[in-house]
Amino acid sequence: MEKVTARYSQLVMPNDLNNLGTLFGGKMVSWMDISAGKAARRFLRGSDAAGAVTKAIDKMVFSEPVYGGEWVNFVATIGSAGTTSFTVDIKATAEDETGQPRPVCKACFTFVAVKKGDDGKWHKVPHGKQ
């Protein structure tokens, strides 16, 4: 299987913080999903699928807090692939003003390839990727 990787970065702004002054966990989940979705889109290029939807967050580990003003950098890589589904492994690092990256979160998401049918509804479809 071809190695597919996507990168994504996000600056942590004041409205991204929780009541403790660190990045709200739900915001991190959203950003992880966006970065995984970017890798998913690249993986499905040339397939019959119109796109992919998140089916599951199989595992997510928050290892360090992230603070306002820091950059969060994501690397999402396609893991394994089934007939209609595939996994995306995501690693996030935070970068403060020194530029030194530190691991802050990692996760594995499962996506399903989809296409709109003649009935107007979205259906899972084989992506044809191995």
Backbone as JSON, one array per atom type, in Angstrom:
{
  "sequence": "MEKVTARYSQLVMPNDLNNLGTLFGGKMVSWMDISAGKAARRFLRGSDAAGAVTKAIDKMVFSEPVYGGEWVNFVATIGSAGTTSFTVDIKATAEDETGQPRPVCKACFTFVAVKKGDDGKWHKVPHGKQ",
  "N": [[0.85, -1.18, 0.0], [0.52, 2.2, -0.81], [2.26, 4.8, 0.89], [0.57, 7.25, 2.56], [0.49, 10.49, 3.68], [-0.46, 13.33, 5.6], [-0.16, 16.75, 6.54], [-0.94, 19.19, 9.02], [-1.56, 22.27, 10.65], [-2.29, 24.22, 13.57], [-2.96, 27.19, 15.29], [-3.17, 27.85, 18.72], [-5.68, 29.62, 20.1], [-7.14, 32.14, 22.34], [-9.94, 31.53, 22.62], [-9.91, 28.8, 22.34], [-9.28, 27.61, 24.68], [-9.72, 25.87, 27.83], [-11.32, 26.08, 31.12], [-9.1, 25.88, 32.72], [-7.08, 27.07, 31.44], [-5.75, 25.71, 29.47], [-5.56, 23.92, 26.32], [-8.77, 23.03, 25.21], [-10.01, 19.79, 25.33], [-11.93, 18.79, 23.51], [-11.57, 20.45, 21.33], [-9.07, 19.65, 20.45], [-9.74, 17.05, 19.63], [-11.4, 17.64, 17.45], [-9.56, 18.95, 15.72], [-7.78, 16.85, 15.29], [-9.45, 15.14, 13.86], [-9.89, 16.67, 11.56], [-7.27, 16.72, 10.5], [-6.89, 13.97, 10.06], [-8.92, 13.58, 8.21], [-7.9, 15.0, 6.06], [-5.75, 13.37, 5.28], [-7.26, 11.13, 4.62], [-8.71, 12.02, 2.4], [-6.65, 12.36, 0.53], [-5.8, 9.69, 0.34], [-7.98, 8.5, -0.93], [-7.94, 9.47, -3.5], [-8.51, 9.01, -6.95], [-10.18, 6.87, -6.58], [-13.49, 5.32, -6.56], [-14.96, 6.42, -4.57], [-16.7, 9.18, -3.1], [-15.86, 10.48, -0.95], [-14.95, 10.32, 2.55], [-16.09, 9.24, 5.77], [-15.86, 9.74, 9.3], [-15.75, 6.93, 11.25], [-14.99, 5.79, 13.7], [-13.22, 6.64, 16.68], [-10.62, 5.06, 17.56], [-8.62, 4.98, 19.49], [-7.36, 7.4, 21.68], [-4.91, 9.42, 23.06], [-4.06, 11.79, 25.38], [-1.16, 13.36, 26.14], [0.28, 15.55, 27.12], [-0.33, 18.91, 28.34], [-1.54, 21.65, 26.32], [-0.89, 25.01, 25.52], [-2.21, 28.38, 25.27], [-1.32, 30.31, 22.42], [0.55, 28.57, 21.46], [1.64, 26.5, 18.73], [0.0, 23.76, 17.25], [1.0, 20.92, 15.68], [0.17, 18.55, 13.29], [0.54, 15.21, 12.15], [-0.73, 13.02, 9.96], [-1.19, 9.71, 9.04], [-1.98, 7.13, 6.78], [-2.97, 4.0, 7.96], [-3.86, 0.88, 8.16], [-5.86, -0.87, 5.65], [-9.11, -1.89, 4.78], [-11.85, -3.3, 2.96], [-13.89, -1.33, 2.61], [-13.25, 0.39, 4.6], [-10.66, 2.18, 6.45], [-7.74, 2.93, 8.39], [-6.43, 5.78, 10.14], [-3.56, 7.05, 11.48], [-2.68, 9.45, 13.83], [-0.45, 11.91, 14.94], [0.25, 14.43, 17.24], [2.08, 17.35, 17.89], [3.15, 19.93, 20.08], [4.28, 23.27, 19.8], [6.16, 25.69, 21.26], [7.26, 29.12, 21.87], [9.99, 28.74, 21.62], [10.28, 26.93, 19.64], [10.76, 24.29, 19.97], [9.56, 21.09, 19.52], [7.06, 19.11, 21.22], [5.61, 15.99, 22.05], [2.09, 15.74, 22.25], [-0.38, 14.52, 21.83], [-1.92, 11.54, 20.56], [-3.58, 9.42, 18.21], [-5.85, 7.0, 16.76], [-7.92, 6.84, 14.07], [-10.84, 5.52, 12.5], [-12.01, 5.39, 9.23], [-14.66, 5.41, 6.75], [-15.17, 4.78, 3.36], [-17.33, 6.56, 1.21], [-20.17, 7.07, -0.99], [-22.64, 8.85, -2.79], [-25.73, 7.39, -3.41], [-28.15, 6.36, -5.97], [-30.5, 6.74, -4.69], [-30.15, 9.05, -3.32], [-28.97, 8.94, -0.87], [-26.13, 8.52, 1.31], [-23.77, 5.92, 0.93], [-21.67, 3.24, 2.02], [-18.77, 2.33, 0.2], [-16.61, 0.18, -1.73], [-13.2, 1.06, -1.65], [-11.08, 0.29, -3.15], [-8.38, 0.35, -2.62], [-5.25, -0.87, -1.51]],
  "CA": [[0.0, 0.0, 0.0], [1.25, 3.46, -0.89], [2.25, 5.58, 2.13], [-0.11, 8.53, 2.4], [0.65, 11.32, 4.87], [-0.92, 14.72, 5.49], [0.25, 17.61, 7.65], [-1.9, 20.25, 9.32], [-1.14, 23.03, 11.83], [-3.32, 25.08, 14.14], [-2.53, 28.06, 16.38], [-4.1, 27.82, 19.85], [-6.17, 30.97, 20.41], [-7.82, 32.2, 23.65], [-11.25, 30.86, 22.64], [-9.69, 27.35, 22.28], [-8.83, 27.17, 26.0], [-10.71, 25.49, 28.83], [-11.29, 26.92, 32.32], [-7.78, 25.76, 33.35], [-6.11, 27.8, 30.63], [-5.09, 24.81, 28.51], [-6.4, 23.59, 25.17], [-9.96, 22.22, 25.45], [-9.83, 18.48, 24.71], [-12.82, 18.65, 22.36], [-10.95, 21.16, 20.21], [-8.02, 18.76, 19.94], [-10.42, 15.97, 18.9], [-11.83, 18.22, 16.17], [-8.38, 19.17, 14.88], [-7.28, 15.52, 14.9], [-10.37, 14.65, 12.83], [-9.59, 17.43, 10.34], [-6.0, 16.24, 9.93], [-7.15, 12.61, 9.56], [-9.74, 13.75, 7.01], [-7.02, 15.43, 4.97], [-5.07, 12.16, 4.82], [-8.28, 10.27, 4.0], [-9.0, 12.55, 1.07], [-5.51, 12.0, -0.34], [-5.81, 8.24, 0.16], [-9.07, 8.1, -1.82], [-7.77, 10.0, -4.87], [-8.55, 7.99, -7.99], [-11.14, 5.8, -6.26], [-14.89, 5.63, -6.87], [-15.56, 7.07, -3.41], [-16.83, 10.63, -3.14], [-15.21, 10.98, 0.26], [-14.93, 9.37, 3.67], [-16.64, 9.74, 7.02], [-15.27, 9.17, 10.5], [-16.57, 5.87, 11.85], [-14.62, 5.56, 15.09], [-11.94, 7.04, 17.26], [-10.28, 3.79, 18.19], [-7.83, 5.25, 20.67], [-6.82, 8.75, 21.71], [-4.17, 9.62, 24.3], [-3.55, 13.14, 25.62], [0.02, 13.14, 26.97], [0.78, 16.81, 27.7], [-1.21, 20.04, 28.07], [-1.17, 22.6, 25.27], [-1.21, 26.33, 26.04], [-2.52, 29.43, 24.32], [-0.18, 30.86, 21.71], [1.39, 27.51, 20.9], [1.19, 25.85, 17.51], [-0.14, 22.31, 17.3], [1.32, 20.37, 14.36], [-0.37, 17.2, 13.16], [0.97, 14.35, 11.05], [-1.71, 11.94, 9.82], [-0.7, 8.7, 8.1], [-2.87, 5.99, 6.58], [-2.46, 2.78, 8.57], [-4.32, -0.32, 7.44], [-7.04, -0.67, 4.81], [-9.99, -3.01, 4.49], [-12.56, -3.14, 1.69], [-14.53, -0.01, 2.59], [-12.73, 1.22, 5.69], [-9.21, 2.29, 6.61], [-7.37, 3.64, 9.61], [-5.5, 6.9, 10.04], [-2.82, 7.3, 12.71], [-2.37, 10.87, 13.93], [0.42, 12.34, 16.03], [0.24, 15.88, 17.4], [3.13, 17.94, 18.72], [2.98, 21.36, 20.36], [5.5, 24.05, 19.57], [6.09, 26.99, 21.93], [8.05, 30.17, 21.22], [11.36, 28.27, 21.36], [10.25, 26.1, 18.44], [11.03, 22.9, 20.34], [8.31, 20.32, 19.53], [6.87, 18.08, 22.24], [4.42, 15.19, 21.76], [0.98, 16.08, 23.13], [-1.56, 13.68, 21.63], [-1.88, 10.61, 19.44], [-4.86, 8.75, 18.05], [-6.12, 6.2, 15.57], [-9.3, 7.01, 13.63], [-11.3, 4.65, 11.41], [-12.86, 6.06, 8.24], [-15.35, 4.57, 5.78], [-15.36, 5.42, 2.06], [-18.76, 6.69, 0.9], [-20.6, 7.65, -2.26], [-24.08, 9.05, -2.8], [-26.41, 6.46, -4.31], [-29.26, 6.87, -6.77], [-31.57, 7.09, -3.75], [-29.81, 10.32, -2.69], [-28.36, 8.71, 0.44], [-24.72, 8.12, 1.31], [-23.56, 4.49, 1.16], [-20.27, 2.85, 2.01], [-18.37, 1.72, -1.08], [-15.22, -0.27, -1.76], [-12.3, 2.12, -2.11], [-10.16, -0.3, -4.12], [-6.98, 0.62, -2.23], [-4.65, -1.92, -0.67]],
  "C": [[0.89, 1.24, 0.0], [1.15, 4.22, 0.43], [1.64, 6.94, 1.84], [-0.04, 9.27, 3.73], [0.13, 12.72, 4.59], [-0.47, 15.48, 6.73], [-0.76, 18.75, 7.79], [-1.4, 20.96, 10.58], [-2.24, 23.97, 12.27], [-2.72, 25.89, 15.28], [-3.59, 28.04, 17.47], [-4.42, 29.25, 20.27], [-6.9, 30.96, 21.75], [-9.16, 31.47, 23.69], [-11.14, 29.34, 22.5], [-9.38, 26.76, 23.65], [-10.0, 26.79, 26.9], [-10.57, 26.39, 30.06], [-9.97, 26.82, 33.09], [-6.69, 26.48, 32.57], [-5.3, 26.94, 29.68], [-6.08, 24.48, 27.39], [-7.55, 22.66, 25.58], [-9.83, 20.92, 24.67], [-10.7, 18.27, 23.48], [-12.29, 19.36, 21.13], [-9.86, 20.31, 19.6], [-8.64, 17.61, 19.14], [-10.83, 16.46, 17.52], [-10.65, 18.4, 15.22], [-7.76, 17.85, 14.42], [-8.14, 14.96, 13.77], [-10.13, 15.37, 11.51], [-8.31, 16.92, 9.69], [-6.15, 14.83, 9.37], [-7.96, 12.67, 8.27], [-8.92, 14.19, 5.81], [-6.26, 14.24, 4.4], [-6.04, 11.23, 4.1], [-8.58, 10.72, 2.58], [-7.89, 12.21, 0.08], [-5.5, 10.51, -0.65], [-6.84, 7.82, -0.89], [-8.96, 8.68, -3.23], [-7.74, 8.85, -5.87], [-9.5, 6.84, -7.71], [-12.54, 6.23, -6.68], [-15.58, 6.36, -5.72], [-15.61, 8.58, -3.6], [-16.12, 11.27, -1.95], [-15.21, 9.9, 1.32], [-15.52, 10.05, 4.9], [-15.95, 9.03, 8.19], [-16.22, 8.14, 11.08], [-16.27, 5.71, 13.34], [-13.31, 6.25, 15.43], [-11.53, 5.84, 18.1], [-9.47, 3.97, 19.46], [-7.29, 6.67, 20.57], [-6.17, 8.96, 23.07], [-3.67, 11.06, 24.33], [-2.37, 12.99, 26.58], [0.55, 14.38, 27.67], [-0.24, 17.91, 27.44], [-0.65, 20.92, 26.96], [-1.69, 23.96, 25.74], [-1.5, 27.32, 24.92], [-1.25, 29.99, 23.7], [0.76, 29.83, 21.13], [0.78, 27.02, 19.58], [1.05, 24.36, 17.79], [0.04, 21.81, 15.87], [0.92, 18.9, 14.33], [0.26, 16.49, 11.97], [0.01, 13.16, 11.05], [-1.25, 10.99, 8.72], [-1.7, 7.55, 8.0], [-2.2, 4.75, 7.16], [-2.84, 1.57, 7.74], [-5.57, 0.0, 6.63], [-7.79, -1.97, 4.64], [-10.65, -2.77, 3.14], [-13.19, -1.77, 1.56], [-13.95, 0.93, 3.62], [-11.2, 1.24, 5.69], [-8.94, 3.08, 7.87], [-6.39, 4.76, 9.29], [-4.87, 7.09, 11.42], [-2.39, 8.76, 12.73], [-1.49, 11.12, 15.15], [0.42, 13.86, 16.05], [1.39, 16.3, 18.31], [2.81, 19.41, 18.92], [4.33, 22.03, 20.21], [5.33, 25.41, 20.26], [7.01, 27.98, 21.23], [9.5, 29.76, 20.95], [11.44, 27.43, 20.1], [10.52, 24.63, 18.71], [9.72, 22.11, 20.38], [8.27, 19.33, 20.69], [5.59, 17.31, 21.92], [3.31, 15.53, 22.76], [-0.24, 15.17, 22.97], [-1.3, 12.72, 20.47], [-3.2, 9.87, 19.41], [-4.87, 7.88, 16.81], [-7.61, 6.35, 15.27], [-9.6, 5.98, 12.55], [-12.25, 5.45, 10.53], [-13.52, 5.03, 7.34], [-15.53, 5.38, 4.5], [-16.85, 5.42, 1.72], [-18.97, 7.32, -0.48], [-22.12, 7.77, -2.21], [-24.71, 8.13, -3.84], [-27.52, 7.13, -5.1], [-30.44, 7.28, -5.89], [-31.3, 8.4, -3.02], [-29.16, 10.18, -1.32], [-26.9, 8.28, 0.26], [-24.61, 6.65, 1.68], [-22.06, 4.22, 1.19], [-19.98, 2.12, 0.71], [-16.94, 1.2, -0.96], [-14.32, 0.84, -2.31], [-11.25, 1.6, -3.09], [-8.69, -0.07, -3.82], [-6.48, -0.51, -1.35], [-3.34, -1.44, -0.11]]
}
